[in-house]
Amino acid sequence: MSVRRLAEEQFQPANFSFNEENAVWAEATIRKYPEGRQQSAVIPLLMRAQEQDGWV
């Protein structure tokens, strides 16, 4: 499996993690979704990640 990177490596972060506050928020957000449907939380999680780091 390959990974497609949209930006050059000097601009694309090698990894990402939520800060402590956002990690708690993310876990609570994921819990709002029914079992087996947690992937539906991806949009609010991406929005929070973008708010935290500026872009994803």
C-alpha positions as CSV (number, residue, x, y, z in Angstrom):
1,M,0.0,0.0,0.0
2,S,1.3,3.4,-0.8
3,V,0.7,6.7,0.8
4,R,-0.1,9.7,-1.3
5,R,1.3,13.0,0.0
6,L,-0.2,16.1,-1.4
7,A,2.6,18.5,-0.3
8,E,6.3,18.2,-0.5
9,E,7.9,16.5,2.5
10,Q,9.3,19.7,4.0
11,F,5.7,21.0,4.2
12,Q,3.9,17.7,5.1
13,P,4.2,16.8,8.7
14,A,5.5,13.3,9.3
15,N,2.9,12.7,12.0
16,F,0.1,14.2,13.9
17,S,-1.4,13.9,17.3
18,F,-4.1,15.9,19.1
19,N,-3.0,18.0,22.1
20,E,-4.4,16.7,25.4
21,E,-7.5,18.9,25.4
22,N,-8.4,17.9,21.8
23,A,-7.7,14.3,22.4
24,V,-10.3,14.3,25.2
25,W,-12.7,16.1,22.8
26,A,-12.0,13.6,20.0
27,E,-12.7,10.6,22.3
28,A,-16.0,12.2,23.4
29,T,-17.0,13.0,19.8
30,I,-16.3,9.4,18.7
31,R,-18.4,8.0,21.5
32,K,-21.4,10.0,20.2
33,Y,-21.6,7.6,17.2
34,P,-23.2,4.1,17.4
35,E,-21.1,1.0,17.5
36,G,-19.7,0.3,14.0
37,R,-20.3,3.9,12.8
38,Q,-17.5,5.7,14.6
39,Q,-15.8,6.4,11.2
40,S,-18.6,9.0,10.7
41,A,-16.7,11.2,13.2
42,V,-13.9,11.8,10.7
43,I,-15.2,15.2,9.5
44,P,-15.5,16.8,12.9
45,L,-12.1,15.3,13.9
46,L,-10.5,16.7,10.7
47,M,-12.0,20.1,11.4
48,R,-10.6,20.0,15.0
49,A,-7.2,18.9,13.7
50,Q,-7.2,21.8,11.2
51,E,-8.1,24.2,13.9
52,Q,-5.2,22.9,16.0
53,D,-2.5,22.8,13.4
54,G,-3.7,25.1,10.7
55,W,-4.1,22.5,8.0
56,V,-4.3,18.8,7.4
